């Protein structure tokens, strides 16, 4: 029942009964427990002037808080955006930093600084380049960082560390709630690609969280020499044929006009192509969605 409040602006007892199938008594008791804990509060009483009014309840947006960190690759290094966020997505204390190399020292310092300022943080959310598996971030032989173990040992709170393009795909999908099969393709300035995949409305990670690492497709190093627009078109064709998504969102640091894509499938099977102009916003929205999904499953207090 808790998730109902995390996904809706306000609800009445009858509305929650219909959503959950719970009896009236169970629903009322659950409302009372959530209100006593401070997780929800009475929003308004609506109805006729005379007679019983409908009580509407809403999530207390300050009941929980996230620490979010969005790491992105830049032309000459990396940058990060860190911020505190409540249960409605309101952002405060936004911090921007740049650093030359990806290493765990920087991330540990950033987490430590924010946690000292906000020890009541309920969950840490990190979006970052690389393969993210059980709290460990890797990028081939370039770096390996076990951030999750440090969070567990020092702060004892839940965390989610996810690949940046996967996070962007989740944020992008919020604009298309009725389309369950979506892919997002990102082409970096250095020619490296990433792909976030949603199947049946859920992020697909693969057995080792390496799904979407299209940079490891055959001959990708050689193909970096191709015209970026032609290479992007080829990647769109490949993802269309393999995954058959209904929508492909694409973003590129070096291609600004929609590439000319020759259908790799019969026309009716080709996806709708949507140019994503602001991948940063998609990642921020994705982190919020991940946080809300996970915290609504936690039992706090």
C-alpha positions as CSV (number, residue, x, y, z in Angstrom):
1,X,0.0,0.0,0.0
2,X,2.9,2.4,0.7
3,X,3.8,2.5,-3.0
4,X,0.4,3.9,-3.8
5,X,1.3,7.1,-2.0
6,X,4.7,7.3,-3.6
7,X,3.2,7.1,-7.1
8,X,0.1,9.3,-6.6
9,X,-0.4,12.9,-5.5
10,X,-3.2,12.2,-3.0
11,X,-5.5,9.3,-2.1
12,X,-8.6,8.4,-0.2
13,X,-9.3,5.2,1.7
14,X,-11.7,4.0,-1.0
15,X,-9.2,4.7,-3.8
16,X,-6.5,2.6,-2.0
17,X,-9.0,-0.2,-1.3
18,X,-9.6,-0.4,-5.1
19,X,-5.9,-0.3,-5.9
20,X,-4.9,-3.0,-3.4
21,X,-7.9,-5.1,-2.9
22,X,-7.6,-4.8,0.9
23,X,-10.6,-4.9,3.2
24,X,-11.9,-1.6,4.6
25,X,-10.6,-2.4,8.0
26,X,-7.1,-3.4,6.9
27,X,-6.9,-0.2,4.8
28,X,-8.0,2.1,7.6
29,X,-5.5,0.4,10.0
30,X,-2.7,0.9,7.4
31,X,-3.7,4.5,6.9
32,X,-3.5,5.0,10.7
33,X,-0.1,3.4,11.0
34,X,1.3,5.5,8.1
35,X,-0.1,8.7,9.5
36,X,1.2,8.0,13.0
37,X,4.7,7.3,11.6
38,X,4.6,10.6,9.7
39,X,4.9,9.0,6.3
40,X,1.5,10.4,5.2
41,X,-0.6,13.3,6.3
42,X,-4.2,14.5,5.9
43,X,-4.2,16.8,2.9
44,X,-7.9,17.9,2.7
45,X,-11.5,17.0,3.4
46,X,-13.7,17.2,0.3
47,X,-17.4,16.6,-0.2
48,X,-20.7,18.1,0.5
49,X,-21.2,20.8,3.2
50,X,-23.6,18.4,5.0
51,X,-22.8,14.7,5.4
52,X,-19.6,12.7,5.5
53,X,-16.6,14.3,3.8
54,X,-13.9,12.4,2.0
55,X,-10.5,12.5,3.7
56,X,-7.6,12.7,1.2
57,X,-4.0,11.9,2.3
58,X,-0.7,12.6,0.7
59,X,2.9,11.5,1.1
60,X,5.0,13.7,3.5
61,X,7.7,14.8,1.1
62,X,10.2,15.4,4.0
63,X,9.7,11.9,5.4
64,X,12.7,10.7,3.4
65,X,15.7,12.1,1.7
66,X,18.2,11.0,-1.0
67,X,21.8,11.9,-1.7
68,X,22.2,11.8,-5.5
69,X,25.4,11.9,-7.4
70,X,25.5,12.1,-11.2
71,X,29.0,11.5,-12.7
72,X,29.6,12.2,-16.4
73,X,32.5,11.9,-18.7
74,X,33.7,15.2,-20.1
75,X,36.1,16.1,-23.0
76,X,39.1,16.3,-20.7
77,X,38.1,14.3,-17.6
78,X,35.0,13.9,-15.5
79,X,32.5,16.1,-13.7
80,X,29.8,15.4,-11.1
81,X,26.6,17.0,-9.9
82,X,25.7,16.1,-6.3
83,X,22.5,17.2,-4.5
84,X,20.0,16.4,-1.7
85,X,16.5,15.5,-2.8
86,X,13.2,14.9,-0.9
87,X,10.4,12.5,-1.8
88,X,8.9,14.9,-4.3
89,X,12.1,15.4,-6.1
90,X,12.9,18.9,-4.8
91,X,16.6,19.5,-5.0
92,X,18.7,21.4,-2.5
93,X,22.5,22.0,-2.0
94,X,23.5,21.3,-5.6
95,X,27.3,20.9,-5.9
96,X,29.3,20.8,-9.1
97,X,32.8,19.4,-9.3
98,X,35.4,18.5,-11.9
99,X,38.1,15.9,-11.7
100,X,40.8,14.6,-14.0
101,X,40.5,10.8,-13.5
102,X,37.8,8.4,-12.3
103,X,38.8,7.0,-9.0
104,X,37.2,5.9,-5.7
105,X,39.0,8.6,-3.7
106,X,36.9,11.4,-5.3
107,X,33.6,9.5,-4.9
108,X,34.3,8.7,-1.3
109,X,35.2,12.3,-0.5
110,X,32.0,13.5,-2.2
111,X,29.8,11.0,-0.3
112,X,31.5,11.8,2.9
113,X,31.1,15.5,2.5
114,X,27.4,15.3,1.8
115,X,26.8,12.7,4.5
116,X,28.4,15.0,7.1
117,X,26.1,17.7,6.1
118,X,23.0,15.4,5.9
119,X,23.4,12.5,8.3
120,X,19.6,11.8,8.1
121,X,20.0,10.7,4.4
122,X,17.9,7.6,3.8
123,X,19.4,6.3,0.5
124,X,22.4,7.1,-1.8
125,X,21.9,7.1,-5.6
126,X,24.8,7.2,-8.0
127,X,24.7,7.4,-11.8
128,X,28.1,6.8,-13.4
129,X,29.8,5.6,-16.6
130,X,30.9,2.0,-16.5
131,X,29.5,-1.4,-15.6
132,X,27.8,-1.3,-12.2
133,X,27.4,-4.6,-10.5
134,X,26.6,-5.0,-6.8
135,X,28.2,-1.7,-5.8
136,X,31.3,-2.2,-7.9
137,X,32.0,0.2,-10.9
138,X,34.3,-1.1,-13.6
139,X,35.4,0.1,-17.0
140,X,37.5,-2.6,-18.6
141,X,41.1,-2.4,-17.4
142,X,40.8,1.4,-16.7
143,X,39.3,1.4,-13.3
144,X,37.6,-0.8,-10.7
145,X,35.9,0.9,-7.7
146,X,34.0,-0.9,-4.9
147,X,31.9,2.0,-3.7
148,X,29.0,-0.1,-2.3
149,X,31.1,-1.9,0.4
150,X,32.3,1.5,1.7
151,X,28.7,2.8,1.9
152,X,27.5,-0.3,3.7
153,X,30.4,-0.2,6.2
154,X,30.3,3.5,7.0
155,X,26.7,4.6,6.6
156,X,24.5,1.5,6.9
157,X,21.9,2.8,4.5
158,X,20.6,1.4,1.2
159,X,22.2,2.6,-2.1
160,X,21.8,2.2,-5.8
161,X,24.7,2.6,-8.2
162,X,23.7,2.4,-11.9
163,X,25.2,3.0,-15.3
164,X,24.5,6.5,-16.5
165,X,22.8,5.5,-19.8
166,X,20.6,3.0,-18.0
167,X,19.6,5.8,-15.6
168,X,18.9,8.1,-18.5
169,X,16.7,5.5,-20.1
170,X,14.6,5.2,-17.0
171,X,14.2,9.0,-16.8
172,X,13.4,9.2,-20.6
173,X,10.8,6.5,-20.3
174,X,8.8,8.7,-17.8
175,X,7.5,10.7,-20.8
176,X,6.2,7.5,-22.5
177,X,4.4,5.6,-19.7
178,X,2.4,3.5,-22.2
179,X,5.4,2.3,-24.1
180,X,7.0,-0.6,-22.3
181,X,9.8,-1.4,-24.8
182,X,12.3,1.5,-25.0
183,X,16.0,1.9,-25.8
184,X,18.2,4.9,-25.3
185,X,21.4,5.2,-27.4
186,X,24.2,7.6,-26.3
187,X,27.1,8.5,-28.6
188,X,30.0,10.2,-26.7
189,X,32.4,12.6,-28.4
190,X,35.1,10.0,-28.3
191,X,33.0,7.6,-30.3
192,X,32.1,5.3,-27.4
193,X,28.4,4.2,-27.3
194,X,26.2,3.2,-24.5
195,X,22.7,1.8,-24.6
196,X,20.0,1.6,-21.9
197,X,17.3,-1.0,-22.4
198,X,13.8,-1.3,-21.0
199,X,11.8,-4.4,-21.7
200,X,8.2,-4.7,-20.5
201,X,8.7,-1.5,-18.6
202,X,11.7,-2.7,-16.6
203,X,15.4,-2.0,-16.9
204,X,17.3,-4.9,-18.5
205,X,20.7,-5.4,-17.0
206,X,21.7,-8.8,-18.1
207,X,23.1,-11.5,-15.8
208,X,26.2,-9.4,-14.9
209,X,24.9,-5.9,-15.5
210,X,26.7,-5.5,-18.8
211,X,23.6,-5.3,-21.0
212,X,23.8,-2.3,-23.3
213,X,27.6,-2.2,-23.4
214,X,27.6,-1.9,-27.2
215,X,31.1,-0.5,-27.2
216,X,32.2,-4.1,-27.1
217,X,30.5,-5.1,-30.3
218,X,32.9,-6.4,-33.0
219,X,35.1,-3.9,-34.8
220,X,33.9,-0.9,-32.7
221,X,37.5,0.5,-32.4
222,X,37.8,0.4,-36.2
223,X,34.3,1.8,-36.7
224,X,35.2,4.9,-34.6
225,X,36.9,6.1,-37.8
226,X,33.5,6.2,-39.6
227,X,31.5,9.4,-40.0
228,X,29.7,9.8,-36.6
229,X,26.3,10.2,-38.3
230,X,26.7,7.0,-40.3
231,X,28.0,5.1,-37.2
232,X,25.0,6.3,-35.2
233,X,22.6,5.3,-37.9
234,X,24.3,1.8,-37.9
235,X,23.9,1.5,-34.2
236,X,20.2,2.5,-34.4
237,X,19.7,-0.2,-37.1
238,X,21.4,-2.8,-34.9
239,X,19.4,-2.1,-31.8
240,X,16.2,-2.0,-33.8
241,X,16.9,-5.5,-35.3
242,X,18.1,-7.1,-32.0
243,X,15.6,-5.6,-29.5
244,X,12.7,-4.4,-31.6
245,X,11.8,-1.5,-29.2
246,X,8.9,0.7,-29.9
247,X,10.9,3.8,-29.2
248,X,14.6,4.6,-29.5
249,X,15.7,7.8,-27.9
250,X,19.1,9.0,-29.1
251,X,21.6,11.5,-27.9
252,X,25.0,12.4,-29.3
253,X,27.8,14.7,-28.5
254,X,28.9,14.9,-32.1
255,X,25.7,14.4,-34.2
256,X,23.0,17.1,-34.0
257,X,20.7,16.2,-36.9
258,X,18.7,13.0,-37.0
259,X,20.8,10.4,-38.9
260,X,19.5,8.9,-42.1
261,X,18.6,5.3,-41.0
262,X,17.8,2.7,-43.7
263,X,15.2,0.3,-42.3
264,X,16.8,-2.9,-41.1
265,X,13.4,-4.3,-40.6
266,X,10.1,-4.0,-42.5
267,X,8.8,-0.5,-42.0
268,X,6.0,-1.5,-39.5
269,X,8.6,-3.0,-37.2
270,X,10.9,0.0,-37.1
271,X,10.9,2.1,-33.9
272,X,10.0,5.7,-33.5
273,X,13.2,7.8,-33.2
274,X,13.3,10.6,-30.7
275,X,16.2,13.0,-30.3
276,X,17.0,13.6,-26.6
277,X,18.4,17.1,-26.3
278,X,19.0,17.0,-22.6
279,X,20.4,13.8,-21.3
280,X,21.4,15.4,-18.0
281,X,17.7,16.0,-17.1
282,X,16.9,12.4,-18.1
283,X,19.6,11.1,-15.6
284,X,18.3,13.4,-12.8
285,X,14.7,12.1,-13.4
286,X,16.0,8.6,-13.6
287,X,17.8,8.8,-10.3
288,X,14.6,10.2,-8.7
289,X,12.5,7.3,-10.1
290,X,15.0,4.7,-8.9
291,X,15.0,6.3,-5.5
292,X,11.2,6.4,-5.2
293,X,10.9,2.8,-6.4
294,X,13.4,1.5,-3.9
295,X,12.5,3.6,-0.9
296,X,8.8,2.7,-1.3
297,X,9.9,-1.0,-0.8
298,X,11.8,-0.2,2.4
299,X,10.3,-0.4,5.8
300,X,11.4,2.7,7.7
301,X,11.4,3.1,11.4
